Amino acid sequence: LNQSWGLPEYNHFGTDEFIRLCRLIGAEPQISVNAGSGTADEAAAWLQYCNGAPTTKYGAMRAANGHREPYNVRYWEIGNELWGDFQIGWQTPESNARRYMEFVRAMRRVDPTVRFIATGADVDFYREWNGELMKQAGAKLDLISTHLVIGMQPGEQRRPNADNPFTHAADLAVPVGVGRKLDEMRAQLESDPRTRGRAKLAFTEWQFWSPRDSDPRFTNLGGAVNAAAFFHMLIRRADFVPVSNMSNLVQFAGIHRQRGRVFLTPSYHVLRLYSDMVGARLLPIRLVSSGYDVHDGNRRAPEIPNVPHIDSLALLSADAHTLRLYIVNRSLDQEIIANIVVRDGGFHEGGIVRRLSARDLAAANTPEQPEAVTVTTADLGDAKNNLQRVALPAHSVTVIELRRR
């Protein structure tokens, strides 16, 4: 029984299956140990199962299960949201920091090369919780986690009786507000010489949720537009936030299975648009955009001034032959015509345009209509001229790919 969620836990998908999945999809495995009701010795045993030589107690168990070579899992998260009284074995800021050190000492005796992710707090209540981690474990901190599972419905707005237009405009501004909060979290870590320039953040869970299908959430286009803007925000801060996990691969914002059919969410399509640019270089851009201010918005990020309608990112592939321009239009109802100027003339020969859009912000895929919201692709044609007037539909994601001559 999964005691936290009150659901059966069949354990059909365990450590070996998880590692195999990571290898199949090219993902870096990250494991969260039980620091609530679990013990440091249990966590150390799990680490040895994954990374120990086949001559060790638990490495031999892994080898007996058909996997002689160590898995070499590098990232280990110590607990999950231990600040919440909904967790079994929830902690205070002081006891969480003590537990972190207890687990790190036990696990480093098994493998001193791994990186640990301490349980940090969310962006809207982090200061005391993370401050205690810095106080007790500053020199031993590698990464501190943060999460954001955020409600998108009108009842989550601070404005009384918020209507849908206000709610949705505030919702689509959340990535901007979260980015500014991450900058504040960085400043806190930089204020202590023990963590300055070394300790970083790991955004190990984020998701946009609402009980209403009409709000931007993980199943629909609005959630996908927010996911793209969230990627932009994180990529700009990748030097400080090197780990990010969108929640979740299956069911939530990824692959759905209903009534015997498998289909993809719009957020999955967004993730795929970015996933093949691993190792790309972030290029500087100059963006001029209309915008708006959010006051009394979502309770997790209620005050967000100067929100641009357009959120753009430019990535140059590792071989420098492909330039990708990622453009989010977060306007609820306005198509925006963009004038794009690329200073490097070597990218003006032509290209392609990929777009994720629909008439309705709440458009979603279903078992009956699995491709109601999907990526369309078209030739850009004469890039030098056509980049002067690029149509960006309301609430959409547009990707322009240019190749060097």
C-alpha positions, 0 to 999 in steps of 0.5 A, a space after each residue: 500500500 502506498 500509504 501517502 496516497 492510499 493506493 495499491 503499490 504493486 511494485 511491478 516497475 522497480 529500480 531495474 525497470 526504471 534504469 532500463 527506461 532511462 537508457 532507452 530514452 536517453 535520460 539521466 536517472 534521478 532517484 528520490 530516497 525515503 527520508 520521511 519514514 525511511 532510514 539512512 541505512 536503507 538509502 545507502 543500501 539502495 545506492 549500493 544496489 545501483 552503483 556498487 561493485 558486483 562483489 558488494 552485498 547489494 551489488 551482488 543482488 543487482 548482478 544476480 538480477 541480470 545486471 552485473 555492471 553498476 548503473 552509476 546513478 549520479 543524482 539522489 534526492 533526499 526526501 520529497 516535500 518533507 515540509 508538508 504535513 501531508 507527508 509521512 515523516 514530515 519535518 521541521 526546517 531544523 530536522 530536515 537539515 539534520 536528516 539530510 546530513 545523516 543520509 549524506 554521510 551514510 550514502 557517501 560512504 558507499 559512493 562519494 562521487 554522487 550528487 545529492 539533492 536536498 529537500 528544499 521549499 517551493 518558490 513562495 515559502 523557501 527562505 526559512 526552510 532553505 536558510 536552515 539547510 544553508 546553516 546546518 549543511 552549507 558546505 555539503 549542499 550540492 543541489 536544493 530541490 524546489 517544486 511548483 504544482 500550481 492550481 490554475 482555477 479562478 479560486 486560486 486568484 487573490 482577486 475576488 470573483 476573478 473571471 476567466 480572462 483575468 484568471 487565464 492571463 494571470 496563469 500564463 504569467 506564472 513562468 515570469 513570476 517564478 523566474 524572478 523568484 528563482 533569482 531571489 533564491 539564487 541571491 540567498 545562496 550567493 549570500 553565504 560563502 559556503 554555498 556561493 558559486 557552488 550550490 544550485 537548484 533542482 526544479 524536480 517537480 512542476 505542473 499546471 493543474 486545475 479541476 476545470 478543463 477550461 483553465 490552462 492545465 497539463 492536459 490542454 493547449 494552455 498548459 502547453 503554452 505555459 510549459 514552453 514559457 517555463 522551459 524558456 525561463 529555466 533554460 535562461 537559468 540553466 547555470 543555476 538550475 541544471 536539473 528540471 523534471 516536468 511532472 509527469 511522463 505518464 498521465 499528467 503532462 506526457 503520455 496518456 492512456 484511456 479506454 485502451 488507447 494511448 495518446 499524447 498531450 500538447 505538453 508532450 509535443 512542446 517537450 519534444 520540440 525542445 528535447 533534440 537541442 540538448 547541448 545547444 548554446 543560448 544566444 542573446 536576443 533583443 526582444 521588443 514586445 507589448 505586455 501587461 501587469 498582473 495584480 492580485 493574480 495567482 496566490 502562488 505568484 500574485 504580483 507580476 509586473 511587466 509580463 511580455 506577450 511574447 517570450 522568445 528563446 534562440 538556440 544554436 545547435 552544438 555543431 553551429 549549423 542549426 538556429 532555432 527560434 522558439 516563440 511563445 505568444 501568451 496573448 489570450 486573443 491577439 495574433 501578433 505579427 513579429 519582425 525577426 532580424 537575424 544578424 548572421 546572414 548565413 542563416 537566410 537561405 530558408 527554413 521550416 516553421 513548426 507550430 502548436 496552436 488551436 482556436 481554443 486555449 482549452 483544446 486538448 487531445 482525447 482517445 477519440 481525437 488524439 491529434 486535435 492539438 498537434 504540431 504542424 510543419 511548413 516551409 518558411 520559404 524566402 527567410 530573409 523576407 518572410 522573417 519580416 512578418 511572422 504570424 504568431 497566433 494567440 496562445 501558441 508556440 512557434 518554432 522557426 528553424 534556420 540552417 546555415 548555408 
